[in-house]
Amino acid sequence: MKFGSGYSTTLDSAQATIEAVEKATKDSGEPSLTFLFTTEFYDHNVVFQTVKKLVGDSKILGFCSGGIITLEGLITHGIAAFTLSGEKIRVKTSLQKIGDNARLAGENAGKELLSAGIDGGIVFVFPDGAAANIPDLVQGLYNYMGPDFKYVGGGSAFDTYQFTEEGVEKGGLATALVEGIDIKTGIGHGWQPKIDPMIITRSIGKKILEINGIPAFDAYCEQIDEMSADKFEFIRMKYPFGFPDISGNYLIREPFSLNPDKSMDLVTEIPQNAVGNVMECEINDLIENTGKIAAKIAKTSKTDFVIIFDCIGRYLLMGDEFHKELKRIIESTGQDVPLLGALTFGEVGSYIDVPLLHNKTTVILGCKFASKK
């Protein structure tokens, strides 16, 4: 089995796709599976038509990301491909419209993936990151498919395109069930609870109206001395909400906008009566945490290639410091190990077994080709 990767920053949609895919297939040969990560400002119908001609019968899975992560650094405008080939690689893909029933979209994807008769492997999950109820979508997918699979992925950002070999969808869900590679998953964020817990006393979908019985923004300001309405746009990135599980792992939810009635919209839904904390960190804490995750993966298993899903919110907060996070990953996994990733709008992964949708989190996959049975 072989792996290949390539990317291009050429502005022309067709030419960039050709350059990325040809670089990848030079190493992998004719692919069984082609991953494609793009950024905004490309014509995704042209990208799709071009990659279809180049990879023949290969299965295709991809989405439009907020940026592409490579060994050379972050690319904010480009197209990247990585290709897998080999007789042991078996793949089934699904492309769904999310519509107004995200859970059903997840269930339908699970049904289609299981129809291939693959009874174990990795489920890659690429939803529209801005759609409503993506946590329900992930739960619907998991409920239908069950615990015999590992679930990883991330949401598309900006131009929310998703694609498989069947076509291109805007505002949809692209998934693939892959057999023939094993992964070691690392997930984390580096945020720590600030002070006392709080209760989300009124919420509707992504909107928090009240915390501890008072307007949400008032309660938020009580815990953040530097916060004010005119500083919200930047300060919010430093202080997300965190909701603990029974093992003490915090699920992060990011405030996104402030409304005149002092309610706040989050990037992702949170249920009413949830108990959580305002979280805080130093940039170095985020970088250090990512380094520990990558180091743990590198120590526990041989890695043939690495895939990263990293929240675009982390990149926006870190700014020029973001390259340090990538450097820590590469130092751990090795400069000679192929690596590709994407900035995502919500990350799919699990601390233990059940997959969740995370915010402001990093998911690192140490991948190796499955051993012969």
C-alpha positions in Angstrom: 0.0 0.0 0.0 1.2 3.5 -0.8 0.5 7.1 0.1 1.0 10.3 -1.8 0.4 13.9 -1.2 0.7 17.2 -3.0 -0.6 20.7 -3.0 -0.8 23.8 -5.3 -1.3 27.5 -4.7 -2.0 28.2 -8.3 -5.1 30.5 -8.7 -6.7 28.6 -11.6 -9.1 26.0 -10.3 -8.4 23.3 -12.9 -4.6 23.8 -12.9 -4.3 23.8 -9.1 -6.2 20.6 -9.0 -4.1 19.0 -11.7 -0.8 20.0 -9.9 -2.0 18.8 -6.5 -3.3 15.4 -7.7 -0.4 14.7 -10.0 2.1 15.3 -7.2 0.1 12.9 -5.0 -0.4 10.1 -7.5 3.3 10.2 -8.5 4.0 8.5 -5.2 0.9 6.5 -4.6 0.2 5.3 -8.1 -3.4 4.8 -9.2 -5.4 5.6 -6.0 -8.1 3.7 -4.3 -9.1 6.8 -2.3 -8.4 10.5 -3.0 -8.8 13.1 -0.3 -9.1 16.7 -1.5 -8.8 19.8 0.8 -9.5 23.1 -0.8 -9.9 26.8 0.3 -12.3 29.4 -0.8 -12.2 31.4 -4.1 -12.0 28.3 -6.2 -14.7 27.1 -8.6 -15.6 23.8 -6.8 -17.5 22.4 -9.7 -14.4 22.8 -11.9 -12.3 21.3 -9.1 -14.6 18.3 -8.9 -14.8 17.7 -12.7 -11.0 17.9 -12.9 -10.2 15.5 -10.1 -12.7 13.0 -11.5 -10.9 12.9 -14.8 -7.5 12.5 -13.0 -8.3 9.7 -10.6 -10.5 7.4 -12.6 -12.4 5.0 -10.4 -10.9 6.2 -7.2 -13.3 7.1 -4.4 -13.1 10.8 -3.6 -13.7 12.7 -0.3 -13.1 16.3 0.3 -14.3 19.7 1.5 -13.6 23.4 1.5 -11.5 24.3 4.5 -10.3 27.5 6.2 -6.7 26.7 5.2 -4.4 23.7 4.4 -1.7 22.4 6.7 1.5 21.1 5.2 5.0 20.2 6.3 6.0 23.6 4.9 3.4 25.5 6.9 -0.1 26.8 6.5 -1.6 27.6 3.0 -4.6 30.0 3.1 -5.2 29.8 -0.7 -4.7 26.4 -2.4 -5.7 22.9 -3.1 -4.2 19.8 -1.6 -4.6 16.1 -2.4 -3.5 12.9 -0.7 -4.0 9.6 -2.2 -4.0 6.0 -0.9 -3.6 2.9 -3.0 -3.5 -0.8 -2.3 -5.7 -3.9 -2.5 -6.4 -3.8 1.2 -8.0 -0.3 1.0 -11.8 -0.6 0.9 -13.9 2.6 0.8 -17.6 3.5 0.8 -18.6 7.2 0.6 -21.8 9.1 1.1 -22.9 12.6 0.1 -26.0 13.9 1.9 -28.0 17.2 2.1 -28.3 18.3 5.7 -31.5 20.3 5.2 -33.6 20.9 8.3 -33.0 17.5 9.9 -29.3 17.1 10.8 -29.8 13.9 12.8 -31.6 12.2 9.8 -28.8 13.3 7.5 -26.3 11.5 9.8 -28.5 8.4 10.0 -28.9 8.3 6.2 -25.1 8.6 5.8 -24.6 5.8 8.3 -27.1 3.6 6.4 -25.3 4.2 3.1 -21.9 3.5 4.5 -22.9 0.3 6.2 -24.4 -1.0 2.9 -20.9 -1.8 1.7 -20.5 -4.6 4.3 -17.4 -3.1 5.9 -17.6 -4.1 9.5 -14.7 -2.0 10.9 -12.6 0.9 10.1 -12.5 4.7 10.1 -15.4 7.0 9.4 -14.3 10.4 8.1 -16.9 13.1 8.7 -17.0 16.4 6.8 -20.1 18.4 7.4 -21.0 22.0 6.7 -19.6 23.5 9.8 -22.1 26.4 9.8 -25.2 24.3 9.5 -27.6 23.9 12.4 -27.5 21.0 14.8 -24.2 19.4 13.7 -23.9 17.7 17.1 -27.1 15.9 16.4 -25.8 14.9 13.0 -22.7 13.3 14.5 -24.9 11.5 17.1 -27.3 10.3 14.4 -24.3 8.9 12.4 -22.9 7.2 15.5 -26.3 5.9 16.7 -26.8 4.2 13.3 -23.3 2.8 12.8 -22.3 2.0 16.4 -19.1 1.7 18.3 -17.1 -0.6 16.0 -15.7 2.3 14.1 -13.5 5.4 14.8 -15.0 8.7 13.8 -12.9 11.7 12.9 -13.2 14.8 10.7 -14.0 18.5 10.7 -16.5 21.0 9.3 -16.1 23.1 6.2 -15.6 26.9 6.6 -16.4 29.9 4.5 -17.4 28.3 1.2 -19.1 25.3 2.6 -18.6 22.8 -0.2 -18.3 19.0 0.4 -17.7 16.4 -2.3 -17.3 12.7 -3.0 -17.0 10.9 -6.4 -20.8 11.3 -6.7 -20.7 15.1 -6.9 -20.5 18.4 -5.1 -22.8 19.6 -2.3 -23.1 23.1 -0.7 -24.2 22.9 2.9 -24.1 19.1 3.0 -22.3 16.1 4.6 -19.6 14.1 3.0 -18.5 10.9 4.7 -16.3 7.9 4.0 -15.9 4.5 5.7 -12.3 3.4 5.1 -10.9 -0.1 5.8 -7.2 -0.8 5.5 -5.6 1.9 7.6 -5.2 2.0 11.4 -5.1 5.2 13.3 -4.0 6.5 16.7 -6.1 9.6 17.5 -5.0 12.5 19.7 -7.5 15.2 20.7 -7.3 18.2 22.9 -7.3 22.0 23.2 -5.3 23.3 26.2 -8.1 25.4 27.7 -8.7 25.5 31.5 -11.7 26.5 33.6 -11.5 30.0 34.8 -13.5 30.2 38.0 -16.9 29.0 39.3 -19.2 26.9 37.2 -22.4 28.4 35.7 -25.7 27.2 34.5 -27.1 27.9 31.0 -30.6 28.8 32.3 -32.1 29.8 28.9 -30.9 28.8 25.5 -32.4 28.2 22.1 -30.2 26.3 19.6 -27.0 28.2 19.3 -28.3 31.2 21.2 -27.7 31.6 25.0 -30.2 34.1 26.5 -29.5 33.7 30.2 -26.7 32.3 32.4 -27.4 31.9 36.1 -30.8 33.6 35.6 -29.4 36.9 34.3 -28.7 38.1 30.7 -26.0 35.9 29.2 -23.5 38.7 28.4 -23.8 40.2 31.9 -22.9 36.8 33.4 -20.1 36.4 30.9 -18.7 39.8 31.9 -18.7 39.0 35.6 -16.0 36.4 34.9 -13.9 38.4 32.5 -12.6 41.7 33.8 -11.4 43.0 30.4 -14.7 42.2 28.6 -17.0 44.9 27.2 -19.4 45.1 24.3 -16.9 47.0 22.1 -14.2 44.5 22.8 -16.3 41.4 22.4 -15.2 40.5 18.9 -11.6 39.9 19.9 -11.8 39.1 23.7 -14.4 36.3 23.1 -11.7 34.2 21.3 -9.7 34.1 24.5 -12.6 33.0 26.7 -14.8 30.2 25.2 -17.2 28.1 27.3 -16.3 24.6 28.4 -18.6 21.8 29.5 -17.1 18.8 31.3 -17.8 15.2 30.8 -17.7 12.5 33.5 -13.9 12.1 33.0 -13.2 15.8 33.3 -12.6 16.5 29.7 -14.0 19.8 28.6 -16.1 20.2 25.4 -15.5 23.7 24.1 -18.1 26.0 22.7 -17.1 29.3 21.3 -19.1 32.6 21.6 -19.5 34.0 18.1 -21.7 37.1 18.2 -23.3 39.5 20.7 -26.9 40.6 20.3 -28.6 43.9 21.5 -30.6 42.0 24.1 -27.4 40.7 25.7 -27.9 37.2 24.4 -24.9 35.5 22.7 -24.8 33.2 19.7 -22.4 30.3 19.9 -20.7 28.5 17.0 -22.4 25.3 18.1 -25.6 24.5 20.0 -25.5 23.9 23.7 -28.6 22.6 25.6 -30.5 24.5 28.2 -29.5 23.7 31.8 -26.0 22.6 30.8 -23.4 23.3 33.5 -20.0 24.7 32.4 -17.3 27.2 32.9 -15.8 30.2 31.1 -12.4 28.8 30.0 -9.0 30.6 29.7 -5.5 30.0 28.4 -2.2 31.5 27.3 -1.2 30.9 23.7 1.7 28.8 24.9 -0.7 26.6 26.8 -2.5 25.7 23.6 0.8 25.1 21.7 2.2 23.0 24.6 -1.0 20.9 24.7 -0.9 20.2 21.0 2.8 19.2 21.3 2.0 16.7 24.0 -0.8 15.1 21.9 1.5 14.7 18.9 4.3 13.3 21.1 2.0 10.7 22.6 1.0 9.6 19.1 4.5 9.4 17.9 5.6 7.3 21.0 2.7 4.7 20.8 2.8 3.6 17.2 4.7 3.7 13.9 3.2 6.3 11.7 3.1 6.2 7.9 1.3 9.5 7.5 -0.4 12.2 9.6 -3.7 13.9 9.2 -4.7 17.0 11.2 -8.0 18.8 11.8 -7.3 22.1 13.6 -9.9 24.7 14.5 -9.7 27.9 12.5 -10.6 29.7 15.7 -7.2 28.6 17.2 -5.4 30.0 14.1 -7.3 33.3 14.4 -6.4 33.6 18.0 -2.8 32.6 17.7 -2.1 34.7 14.6 1.6 34.7 13.9 2.2 32.2 16.7 0.2 29.5 14.9 3.4 28.3 13.1 4.7 27.2 16.5 1.8 24.8 16.9 2.6 23.2 13.6 6.3 23.1 14.4 5.6 21.2 17.6 3.5 18.6 15.7 6.2 18.1 13.0 8.9 17.8 15.6 7.0 15.0 17.3 5.8 13.1 14.2 9.0 13.6 12.1 9.9 15.8 9.2 10.2 12.7 7.0 6.6 11.6 7.8 4.0 12.8 5.2 1.5 15.2 6.8 -1.5 17.1 5.6 -4.4 18.8 7.4 -7.0 21.4 7.3 -8.4 24.3 9.3 -11.9 23.4 10.3 -15.1 24.9 11.6 -15.8 22.3 14.3 -13.8 19.1 14.8 -15.2 15.6 15.1 -13.4 13.2 17.4 -13.7 11.4 20.8 -11.8 11.4 24.1 -13.0 7.9 24.8 -15.5 6.2 22.5 -18.5 8.3 21.5 -17.6 11.0 18.9 -18.6 14.6 19.5 -18.4 17.9 17.7 -15.8 20.1 19.3 -14.8 23.8 18.9 -11.3 25.3 19.3 -9.8 21.9 19.4 -7.1 20.0 17.6 -7.5 16.4 16.3 -4.3 14.6 15.1 -4.4 11.2 13.4 -1.3 9.0 13.3 -2.1 6.7 10.4 -0.5 3.5 9.3 -1.4 0.9 6.8 -3.2 -2.1 8.3 -1.0 -5.2 8.8 -1.7 -8.3 6.8 -4.2 -10.6 8.4 
